[in-house]
Amino acid sequence: MKHVTIIIQTNILNRIKHLILLTILFIQNGFVFAQNSQNKNASPDMSTQETIFLHANTSTFLTGETLLFKLYCLNPLNNKTSQISKIAYVEFVNSDKTSIQKNKVYLDNGIGSGDYFIPTTLKTGNYKIIAYTKWMLNNVHSQKHEIDIFIINPFQTQEENDNITFDITNPQKTVAPVATTNSNLGNDKRIDLEFDKESYYTREKVNLKLKTLTEATEKGSYSVSIRKTDQIPTLKQLTSPEFTKKSAEAYVNTPNTFDNIPEIRSELITGYLTSSTNGDLSNKSIALSLPGKEYVLKIVKTNSKGKFAFLLDQFPNFPNAILQVIDEKRSEYTIHLDGFPKFDTSSLQFTSKLNLSPELRKDIEERSTASQIQNAYYQIKKDSLVTEAVMNPFFTTIEKSYVLDDYTRFPTLKENIVEVIVELYYRRENGKYQLHIRNNQKDLMIYGPPLVLVDGLLIQDPSDLFDYNMANVNKVSLITEPYVYGPNLYGGLISFETKDNEFSTNYARKYLKTMEIQRPNPEKIYNNPDYAAGNKLQRIPDYRYQLLWKPNIKLDTKEDSLSFYTSDLKGNFEVVLEGFTDNGQPVYVSKNITVK
């Protein structure tokens, strides 16, 4: 029983850690929850509240361009990063208050980033980006963050409406102020930007130093954005110092509810069960598989109302899921997954206006042409994804494996059991095959049937495997001890790994619910061309308006260095460093460079 003891202890410890975190939150908020029915003016503990600050690389976009953003999930008490939520939600909302794009963002110590490609299907007009966490939705006055975005679609004829003002006589006039440049607003001289030159030529290397001006190193989380400026006006974004000031003044204590579970450990996938025969919905085991070579398998129990929740780790970030009820009457049940959190957009105000005039036609055409050229060469200049951590199957430390190519190949599972996999045996009862594992010291059948997997997909009827072509199977792994996984105990484990990891695509059963679930956006490394001597990009045009976007700067030392190359575009470029120190101090620095 050595192995099963270890497995049981590991599962118990993980659950204890989770319960401790939840208990801390419940204790800190328990008094508020208990008093809500008696005192409508009860005040929540701000130490367990969250707010979000979101900023983008600009606020005016042409279709075909990419919106880049970074968000900070903060404690409104001290503006330090929140340790409550691991997932943030970002929605793109049009002026009809309809959400047209919803994304999840993984929060690493309260920090996340992402992007949104502006499609040519969007009309010219006002939009908003909204950011929040599930935990924030429990507080009506939580400081959700929104940015006003203006999109110009040069390919569509747009009629004048309330959100767009056309000023023919004065193209420089803007109803919404343009973001301040050349300032150290709120920086309190903490960090400075130092360039090796004041002006540069096209495709020239730029060296930038981020220098701490205080005695202590200003460790924190910052972004650096370097973008070309033009005559097209922009809607003003709050800087981090302005946000913290507004957040402190605007925070309103309000009674809390507990309708939304905080995603303390990782991403939560929730849902509920229904029965076509009005059967009991409580205490039913439900399995979720994200099949593949590096797969995910989660098994949970429903509560008394048939509700359940899965915790998904950050890696692997697979979206294709297969769910099933583990029960002899599994076909009588239907699994329903909850959608995105319900964010009420009715209170959003689209009051920002932007002046567009015929005199801006040239700037719009130039930006549109540049965007089209960049998109035409996307395959050469495309961004890359951060390499995911390699996730081993959860049982690798105590398994015994058979790589079938090491043995004489047999086409059927029966023959492989008889000739190769000596720990396996099968029995046939009522026309169905059952798999079992031999253990000379103990009878594993008293613990129930073994857990059977194919590429991470849980198989409830092993008979389905007896007609499968074993030439497609690469490896069979076994655990010949009692095995605990999730809430269930099994008489060992049998895992089949296929060569192409596509078993699940052809395995269709009525009780399986196959669907695509939305996962957090994968982290990217944004393309930064290198024009050093000997490069092979001489004949590739470079019309980048966004020269650099680095959302993950830590500034762990007194001085940090960045380098990048200018593009083929000439003009002024705004350089913005923005973020928060580890102590919750906002930082905003803006300077300009010239490319000639």
N, C-alpha and C positions, 0 to 999 in steps of 0.2 A: 504493500500500500504506500510505498515511499513516494512514487510519482504522483498519485492522486492527492496525497497530502500536500505536496508542494503546489500543485495546481489549485487546490481548494484555498490554500493560504494566500496565494497571489490574488485570486479573485476577491477574497474577503478584504484584503488590504486595499485594493483599488476602490472597492465600494466604500470602505471606511473613510478614505481620503475624500471621496465625493460627498459623503454624508456630512463630514466635518465642515466642508466649505459651505454647503447648503445651510447647515445648522447655524453657522456664524451669521449668515444673511438673515435667517429667520429670527434669530434672537435679537439682532440689531433692529429689525423692523417689526418684531412681534408686538411691541407695545402699540405701535401706530395702527397695525391691522386690528388689534383687539379693540381699540378705541374708536375706530371709524364709525361704528353704528351708534356710538354715544356722543361723539364730539366731531362734528363736521369740519371743524377748523383745526383738527389735529395736524401736527407738523412732522414730516418725515425726517429721518436722520440723514442729513446731507452726506455723511460719510459713506453711505451706501447708495448714493444717487450717481447718475452719470450724465454727462453732456458730451456733445460731439462738435469738434471744429473741423470744417472741411474747406479746403482751398483747391482751386484749379489753376492750370497753366495760363488761362485767360478766360474771359467771359463772353467773347463774341467769336463765333465760328462760322465757317463756310461748310456746306455739306461736302463730305470727302475728307475733312480734317479730323483729327483725333483729340478728344477732350481727355486730359490727364489730371488725375486728382490724388490727393492724399488726405487722410482723415486721422484725427486724434480723438480717441475716446478718453475723456478726462473726468476726474472727480471735481465737481464744481466748488468744493470747499477750498482746494489748494491748487487746482489746475495740473496736478500730477496725473500721470496716466492711470486709468482705472484698471483694476485687476478683476473686475466682475465679469465682463462679457468677452468672449472669444470670437464672436461673429457680429459684424455690422451689416446693415442693409442700406443700399443706395438705390434710390428710385429716380428715374428721369420722367418728369411730369410736364405735359403740355398745358397751354393756356385754358383748355377745357377742363383742367384738373383731372385729367386721365393719365394714369401711369402707363408709359409706353415702353419702359425698360426697367427691369428689376434685377439687381445683382446682390450677391453676398460677397462680403470681403472678410478674409481671415484677419483677426487682430492678434498681432504678436506684441505682447506687453502693451496693449492698447493702441497700437499703431497699425495702420493698413493703407494700401494704395491700390489704384486700379486705373482703367481707362475705358473710354466709350467712343467707338467710331461713329461719326455723324453720317447716317445714310442719306442718299439723295432723295429718299421718299419723304423726308420731313419738309414741311413748309416753312417759309420765312416767318419768324415770329418769336414770341417770348416763351421760354421754358424755365424749368427749375430743376435743380438737383437737390434731393432730400436725403439726409443721412440720419440714421437712428439705430438703436439696438432694441431687442425685445424687452429688455429690462426697463428701458426708458418709456415704453408704451404703457407701463403701469402707473406713470405719473403724468397727469394731464398737462402739466406745465413744465415738463422736462425740456431742457434746451436742445431740442432737435435743431439741426442746422440746415439751412437752405441757401443756395446760391442762385441768383437770377442769371440766366443764360439767354443770349440772343443768337439765333441761327439765321443765316442768310442762305437761301437756296437760289443760286444764279441761274439754274436751269428751269425754274418755274416762274410763270407770271403770277405776281402776288397782288391782290387787291388791297387797297388801303383799309386798315382797321384800327380799332382803338389802341392796339398795342404797338403800332408802328406809326411814327410821325414823319412826314416827308417835308423837309425844309429845303426849298430850292434856292433861296437867296443866300443862305449862310450855311455852307456845308460843315463848318467847324463847330457849330452850335450843338450841344448835346444836352438832353434833358437830364440824363443820369451822368454824374461826374465821372471823369476818367481816373483810373487808379493813380495815386501819387507815385512819382518816381524820384530818384536821386535823394532819398531820405533815409534816415536811420530811425524812423518812427517807432517809438516804444522799445528800441534796442537797448537804450541806456548804455550805449558804447560797450556792449558785451563782446560783439564779434564784428570784424571788419572784413571786407573783400579787397584783396590786393591783386591787381593784374600786372603782368610783366611789361605790358605796353598799354597805351591809351587807344590806339587804333591798329587795325589789322587789315591784311589783304585777304582776298577770297582764298579759301582752302589753306589758310595758314593756321598753325597750331597756336592755341591760346593756353597759357598757364595761369591758373587761378589759385591763390592761397586763401584759405579760411583761417583767420588769425583771432585767437582769443585775446581780448584786451584787458581782462580782469586777472587778478592773481591766481584764481582757481580756474582749472580747465572747465569750460562750459559744455560739459557732456550733455547730450540730449538727443533729440530726433529732429532732423531738419530735412528740407527739400531744397534743391537748387534748380531754378528754371531760367533758361536763357532763350528769349524769344524776340523776334523782329517786331518793331513797332511800325505802324502805318497810320494813315488818316482815318481808318475805320474806327469809330468810337467804340468804347467798351463800357459795360455796366460795372460799377464799383463793387469790389468784393471787400468784405471785412478783413482787415489784417488780424493776425493773432493778438496783438496788444489791444486792438479795438474790440475784438471778440471777448477777451477776458474781462474788460471793463463793462461791456454790455451784459455779459453773463452774470457778473456779480450784482449789477443793479436790477436786472430783470427777473432773477430767480424768485419764484413764488412758492411758498410752502402750500402744499395741498394734500388732502387725504390720498393715500395710495390704495390701489387694488392689487390683486395678485393673479391677474388673468393670463399673464405671459411669464413662462418659466425662464429665468436667466440662463444663458448659455455659458455657464461657468467654466466647464472643462473643454468643450469643443462644440461642434455643430450638432444641433438637435434636429432629428427628423421625427415628427410626431404624427399620430393618426388615431384611428379608431376602427373597431370591428363591428360588423353587422351579421346577422344570421337569417337565412331564408326560412328557417323553421322555428324562429324565436328561441333558439338554444341559448344555453348559458354562455355569456361573453367573458366571464371573469376567469383569471388564472390560465389563460390560453397562451401557449408558446408561439411566438411569431419570429420567423427568421428573415433577415435581410442579407442578401448576398450582392456584392459587387464583384462579379466573377472576372478572372483573368489570371495571368501568371503570378502577379502580386495582388492577391484578392483581399476582400474584406468580408467577414462573416460576423454578424451580430444576431444574438438570440435574446429576446426579452419576453416578459410576461405582461398580459393585460391586467388592468386594475378591475375593480368591481363593475365599472361602467363600460368595459371593453376598450379603454384607451391605453395607448402605449407610447413609448418614446425610445428612439435609438440615439446613441452618442456615436458620431462618426469622427474619426481622427482626420488630421489635415492631409495626411498621405496614406494611401494613394488617392488621388482626387478624381476617381472614376464617377461618371454620372449614370451609367446604365445599371439599374437595380432590378433584382428579382426578389419578390416577397412571397411568403407562404405561411399558412397556419399549420403548425405541426400537430396534427390530430387525425385520428382515424376517419372522422367525418369532415375532413378539411374542405371538401367541395361545397359544403353547406354555408361556408363563411365567405364574406367579402371584406377585403382590406381597403380602407380609405386613408389616404395621406392628406394631412392638412396642407393648405397652401401657404403663401407668404404671409407674414404678419399683416394684419389689417391696419394700414395707416390711413387716417382720415384726412383726405386732401381738401375737404370742403372749406376749411378755414384759410387756405392759401390765398394770398393776395397778389395778383399780377398787375402791379401799379407802375413798374419800371417801364419807361419808354426810351426808344432810341431813335435818333434822327438819321434818316437815310436821304441822301440827295443825289441828283444825277451827277454831281461833281465827283462822287465817290466811285463812279463806274470803273475808272481806270484801276483804282486800288483793288476793287473787287475782282476785276478780270485778271489782274496780275496774281492775286492770291489763289484764285480758282485754277489758273493755268499751272501754277507751282504745285498745287495739291494733286492735280491730275497727273503731272509728270512723276511726282513722288510715288503715287499709287501704281503707275505703270511699271515702275521698277521695284515694286514691293518685294518680289521674290529674291532680289539681290540684296535689298536693304532691310529685310524683315527683322522684327524683334525676336528674341529667343526666350524660352521659358526657363525659369530657375530649375535646376535638376532636383527632382524629388528624391527624398530619402528612400533608400531601398528598404522595403518592408518584407521581412521574412514571415512565412506562415507561423501562426502562434504556437505550433507544436514542435518546432524544429529541434529543440534541445533533447528530446527523448524519443525521437522517431527511429524506426528502422525502415530503410528505403530499398526498393528494388528498381533499378534502372533496367528496363526490359530489353534494351539492346545488348546488355551484357549476357543475356541468356538466349537460348533457342527461342525464336519467335513462334508464338501460338496465336491463332486468330480469335479465339473465344476466351471469355473470362473463365469458363469452366476448366479449360485446359491449362490456363495459367495458374489457377488455384491448385490443381492436381500436380503440375510439373514444376512450378517455380515458387509460388508464394505459399510456403509450407505452413505459415501461421494462420492462413485463412481456410475456412471450410464453409460449405453452404448446405442448406436444407430446403426442401420444398414442402410447403403446407398450403392446402386449399388452392393449388394451382399457382402459388406465388413463391418465388425464391427469397430466402433470407440469408444474409451474410453474417458470419460469426468469426470471432478471433479466438485462437487457442492460447491458453496459458496453463502450463503444467502445474503451477502452484495454486491457482484459484479458478473458480468457475465464474467467468465474466458474465454469463447470462443472467445472473441474479441482479446485475446492475442495469439490465435492459439491453436493447440492441446497440451495436456500435454506431457512432456518428459517421455517416458516409458522405463524402464530398467528391465532386468532380470540378476541378478548377475553382474551388471555393463555393460551388453551388451545392446546397444541402439536398441530398437525394432521399426521399422518404420511402420509395419503393425500389429496392435493389434489383427487382426483376427487370427493370428498364435497362440495366447494364448487361444482362446476359445475352442480348442480341447486338450489343455494340461491338464494332470492329476494334479489337485491341491493338491493331497495327497503328491506330491513332494515339495510343497511350504511350507516353514517354516514361513515366515513373509512377510507382505505387508506394505510398508511405503508410506505415502502420504504427499504432501505439497499442501495445499488448497489455495495458494496465487499465483499471477503471479511470474514466476520464470525465472531468467536470468542465462544462463550457456554458457560460451564461447561467441560467437557472436550472439546467438539466444535468443529470448524471447518465453517462453512457458506458456500455461495456467495451470500451476501447474506441479507436478511431481508424478509419480507412480513407485515404485521400488518393484520388487518381489525378494525375497531371497529364493533360493531353499535349500533343506537339504544337498545335496551332492555337491552343487556348480558346477554341470557338465551340466547345461542346454546348454551351448554353444557348447559342443562336439557333440550334436545331432541336432543342429539347423543349417541346411545348406540352404543357399539361393545363387542364382547366383550372386547377387550384393555384397555379402560379400567376402572380401579378407582375408582369414585366412592364417597366416604365423608366423614363429618364427623370432623374431628380436633379434639381439645380444645385450645383456645388459652388463653393466660393471661387472667385476668379483666381486662376493661377498667377503667381508672382512672375513678373517679366524682367528681362534685362533689355533695356531699350537700345536700339541700334545707335552706335556712335562711330562713324566711319574714320578710318585711319589713312591719312594722306602722306605718311612718311615715305621717304625715298624707296622706290621699288614697288610701290603699291600698284594694284591692277584696276584701279577705279578711274583712271584718267578719262576714259571715254564714257563714263557713266555720269549723267547730269545730276547735280545736287541742288535742289531748290528747297531746302529745309528752312521753314520759318522758325521751327523749334530746334535750336542748335543742341540743346541739352536738357534732359529731365532726369534728375537723380533724386528719388524720393526717400532714400534710405541712408542718409549721412548721419553719423553718430558724433563726430568730433571728439574722439576719445583722447586726443592729445592737444597741446596748446596750439598746434598748427597742423592743418591738413591741406593737401594739394589735390587739385583736379586739373585735368587737361582735356581739351576737345579741339576739333577743327571747325573753322568757319565754313560756310557753304558757298555757293556761287552767287548768292544774293548780297547786295550792298545796301548800306543804310545803318540805322541805329538799332541796337539790340538792348533790351532791358534784362538785367541780371537781378534775380530776386532770391534771397535766402530767407526761409521762413520756417518757424517751428517753435518748439518749447524745450527748455532745459529740463534736466532730470528733476530739478526742484520746482518745476511748474512756472518758470519765468518765460513769458512770450518773447520771441525774437523776430524782428522783421528788418531786413537790410535790402536796399535797392540801389543799384548803380547802372550806368549805361556804358556801353562800348560801341565803337564805330568800326564798320567794315567798309573798306574803300577799294 
